[in-house]
Amino acid sequence: MSTHDSVISSTVANRRFSVPGRVAVLALLALFAYGVWAWSYQVSNGLGATNMRDIQIWGAYIALFMFLVGASAGGMIVASIATVFHIDKISHLSRYAVWVSLVTITIAGLTIIPDLGEPQRFWHMFTYASWTSPMIWDVIVVLGYGFMNLCYLWVHTRRDLAARHSWLAFGSRPATEGSARGDHRLIAAFAYLAIPFAFALHSITAFIIGTMPSHPYWYSTAMAPLFITSALTSGVALVLLVLLALERLGRLEVGADARRWLAGFLAVAILLNFFIIAVEVITISEGRLVGAWAAVSQLMIGSYGWIFWTEVVTGIAALAVVMTPRGRSSRPLVAAASGLVLLNVALERVQLIVGGLRYPNIGAAPGISLGTPAQLNMIGVPTRSSFVEVARYTPSWVEWSIIVGLCALWGLLLLVGIRFLPLGTRHPAALAASASPTRAAATPASAVAGRGLEGALPVAVLAAPTPSLGGQLDVRYEQWGALAKSDRLFAPSDTRSARS
Amino acid sequence: MQTTDLKSPANPFGRHDWTPYPKSRWGMVIDLDRCIGCWTCAVACKSNNDVPIGMWWNRILTIDEDPSGLDVQTTGGIDEPAGDYPNLSLSFLPVQCFHCDNPPCTEVCPVAATYKREDGIVMVDWDRCIGCRYCMIACPYDMRVFNWSVPVQVPANETDYHVGDPAKPPRPKGVVEKCDFCYQRIDDGLQPFCIEVCPARARVFGDLNDPDSDVSQLVAHAPVAQVRADFGTEPKVYYIPAGQSGGGAPSAVAPRFVDPERRDLTKAEVS
């Protein structure tokens, strides 16, 4: 197994949550239960419990779905790109990134359920699938992407799971020198497969709205590129935010190099995303077709204008951090920029879904019937007609509650995985430290063995993400980089032989 | 006269795609010079089809008179005339599902719950619909309505009292519905209810595949227009724009149009 790949570090004997961890899990469980209760309220009362109506046909749920699908791209970026383009400085983050992706795409899939009027008929999607519908293709690609993430993660972690005697290893045996080469091939195959798959995922999600001539603001060839760029943006921002938080908590060592590389990637992604949005807005503004122009002018100066301008401001603020070497070298600043970017993309989704549905194509009085009775005051005089000409939408408390519940479930799954799965891999520098001075003269397996490789060094390194260690690690990293060059992707290695 | 048996051997799944007129292509022409904006069709439709409170399959929009066609982007209020006094005009546009020949809604439905029947009627299967509302997104005309809550009918539907057509199945909450050209009446050889009740006789219904039918004659000879046909949907509801017919149906079809015999579909010459 080549040095760039993972070596288990987190075979921590204590597989229970710490006290703050338990508090967090309980709080998330409570929020999730609240979300489930809100959903049961919605199921018994119908989607009328939301503020969606016949004119505002889709709302916060679909916006969240599209946001989460985009945000699940991080695993592909960090894990696949690290393998395909040999970006070794981020390879130790693969498992965490894939776990974040897996959890995010799972929640994205679940987000569709509360949006359905007849959720108990969800299985119709499989039994009566109609292949002309982009939605069916999206269901397939979301399930497929989730499954692929699961397989990818399993291939990455199964040796370590086997070493722990976990049933999740499904019969895999702990790493041996012979197995390492096969594992590498498999991981590389997944990495290459993940990239077209991710393109398909984000494009098909974009096609759900992008192939609708009924909504001129959506009907654009730029929609799929926009979803790709915003997926790159939010995906890497989400992974960065989670990883930097874990680093702050002492769970792993991201390292300055990986942070700088990911922040640089984020900068490019933000610029590309800005570019696509600008192209879209400029094209529509010059054309001034009735429906699309109405939506875009609404975007700039209308009552949804604040969404767009917040998007612009958060995007520029994040860019200011990730474009400057000084910003990239600061962990809190990069984390803050990632948070701003997530806000930016979430608002973009809201603006897309809500803004795109604002104006109907047939805009004549009295407009569209809302689908729910007119609101009457105490003496029976209507205070609000059941007809509207222009959509006005803010999510109801039920929608907010279900979204909070889904986010709590996201956090819960994330924490459980981080606690119980062998996601931790050694930082390249730590690996180099254990293998130095030269690989050829690496310490005999028996010397490193004892309690296995993890006994040699990494727990101490990972448990102490002190700033002072950062510089030291960077120096060692150079050593390691030289070693890595001599040991290419598929070369077998003896670093894991200690485990056999 | 045949009636629809929802669970007949020909239709074992209860989908209402059986039709006694498989070679027909039902369509409608609405004369906007005759329409007086009284909402009789809309209310009768609600009654006949048991449409819940807050939902309308038929709506009457107030539009500016536009000799060039159908102006569907107006800023005035309901029943508000266009122009400056004394040069005022008031026109109405009754809208419902256009039963497009090329319906975008059936294409996007992930479970094929909405489908086009052999005779061209676009239907919704309330037993299959999952309530994702994608068809409502795809419809460029916003003609579909959704059961956001448990359907409420006034007067309430009790076991011994049922509003409207008994053949119309009850719908659960969380499914999409829309005008279905009163398919159960058509299958029974009757015209859709909005045709029957229109006090101004602004609506004409018939078989577009039959060149002698009233609708075919009007589509062929009257200055008909479709609403936003630029979406490529090929709507089967045509309009004679206001100011085009002079307030009366073209003479070629007027006598037959009022002939009660012609209003009985069972006597239509359907091959």
Chai-1 contact restraints between the chains, C-beta under 6 A:
chainA,res_idxA,chainB,res_idxB,connection_type,confidence,min_distance_angstrom,max_distance_angstrom,comment,restraint_id
A,G46,B,W148,contact,1.0,0.0,6.0,A-B,restraint_1
A,G46,B,S149,contact,1.0,0.0,6.0,A-B,restraint_2
A,G46,B,V150,contact,1.0,0.0,6.0,A-B,restraint_3
A,G46,B,K173,contact,1.0,0.0,6.0,A-B,restraint_4
A,G46,B,G174,contact,1.0,0.0,6.0,A-B,restraint_5
A,L47,B,W148,contact,1.0,0.0,6.0,A-B,restraint_6
A,G48,B,W148,contact,1.0,0.0,6.0,A-B,restraint_7
A,G48,B,S149,contact,1.0,0.0,6.0,A-B,restraint_8
A,D54,B,V145,contact,1.0,0.0,6.0,A-B,restraint_9
A,D54,B,F146,contact,1.0,0.0,6.0,A-B,restraint_10
A,I57,B,R133,contact,1.0,0.0,6.0,A-B,restraint_11
A,I57,B,M136,contact,1.0,0.0,6.0,A-B,restraint_12
A,I57,B,I137,contact,1.0,0.0,6.0,A-B,restraint_13
A,L116,B,I130,contact,1.0,0.0,6.0,A-B,restraint_14
A,L116,B,G131,contact,1.0,0.0,6.0,A-B,restraint_15
A,L116,B,C132,contact,1.0,0.0,6.0,A-B,restraint_16
A,G117,B,G131,contact,1.0,0.0,6.0,A-B,restraint_17
A,G117,B,G174,contact,1.0,0.0,6.0,A-B,restraint_18
A,E118,B,I130,contact,1.0,0.0,6.0,A-B,restraint_19
A,E118,B,G131,contact,1.0,0.0,6.0,A-B,restraint_20
A,E118,B,G174,contact,1.0,0.0,6.0,A-B,restraint_21
A,R121,B,I130,contact,1.0,0.0,6.0,A-B,restraint_22
A,H124,B,V111,contact,1.0,0.0,6.0,A-B,restraint_23
A,H124,B,R128,contact,1.0,0.0,6.0,A-B,restraint_24
A,H124,B,I130,contact,1.0,0.0,6.0,A-B,restraint_25
A,M125,B,P110,contact,1.0,0.0,6.0,A-B,restraint_26
A,Y128,B,V111,contact,1.0,0.0,6.0,A-B,restraint_27
A,Y128,B,A112,contact,1.0,0.0,6.0,A-B,restraint_28
A,S130,B,C109,contact,1.0,0.0,6.0,A-B,restraint_29
A,S130,B,P110,contact,1.0,0.0,6.0,A-B,restraint_30
A,S130,B,A112,contact,1.0,0.0,6.0,A-B,restraint_31
A,T132,B,E107,contact,1.0,0.0,6.0,A-B,restraint_32
A,S133,B,V108,contact,1.0,0.0,6.0,A-B,restraint_33
A,S133,B,P110,contact,1.0,0.0,6.0,A-B,restraint_34
A,M135,B,P110,contact,1.0,0.0,6.0,A-B,restraint_35
A,M135,B,Y134,contact,1.0,0.0,6.0,A-B,restraint_36
A,I136,B,P110,contact,1.0,0.0,6.0,A-B,restraint_37
A,M212,B,I137,contact,1.0,0.0,6.0,A-B,restraint_38
A,M212,B,A138,contact,1.0,0.0,6.0,A-B,restraint_39
A,P213,B,F231,contact,1.0,0.0,6.0,A-B,restraint_40
A,S214,B,A138,contact,1.0,0.0,6.0,A-B,restraint_41
A,S214,B,P140,contact,1.0,0.0,6.0,A-B,restraint_42
A,P360,B,D142,contact,1.0,0.0,6.0,A-B,restraint_43
A,N361,B,P140,contact,1.0,0.0,6.0,A-B,restraint_44
A,I362,B,V72,contact,1.0,0.0,6.0,A-B,restraint_45
A,I362,B,Y141,contact,1.0,0.0,6.0,A-B,restraint_46
A,G363,B,Q73,contact,1.0,0.0,6.0,A-B,restraint_47
A,A364,B,L61,contact,1.0,0.0,6.0,A-B,restraint_48
A,A364,B,I63,contact,1.0,0.0,6.0,A-B,restraint_49
A,A364,B,V72,contact,1.0,0.0,6.0,A-B,restraint_50
A,A364,B,T74,contact,1.0,0.0,6.0,A-B,restraint_51
A,A365,B,T62,contact,1.0,0.0,6.0,A-B,restraint_52
A,A365,B,G77,contact,1.0,0.0,6.0,A-B,restraint_53
A,A365,B,I78,contact,1.0,0.0,6.0,A-B,restraint_54
A,P366,B,I78,contact,1.0,0.0,6.0,A-B,restraint_55
A,I368,B,D142,contact,1.0,0.0,6.0,A-B,restraint_56
A,S369,B,M55,contact,1.0,0.0,6.0,A-B,restraint_57
A,S369,B,W56,contact,1.0,0.0,6.0,A-B,restraint_58
A,G371,B,G54,contact,1.0,0.0,6.0,A-B,restraint_59
A,G371,B,M55,contact,1.0,0.0,6.0,A-B,restraint_60
A,G371,B,V145,contact,1.0,0.0,6.0,A-B,restraint_61
A,G371,B,F146,contact,1.0,0.0,6.0,A-B,restraint_62
A,G371,B,W148,contact,1.0,0.0,6.0,A-B,restraint_63
A,T372,B,G54,contact,1.0,0.0,6.0,A-B,restraint_64
A,T372,B,W148,contact,1.0,0.0,6.0,A-B,restraint_65
A,P373,B,I53,contact,1.0,0.0,6.0,A-B,restraint_66
A,P373,B,G54,contact,1.0,0.0,6.0,A-B,restraint_67
A,S386,B,G54,contact,1.0,0.0,6.0,A-B,restraint_68
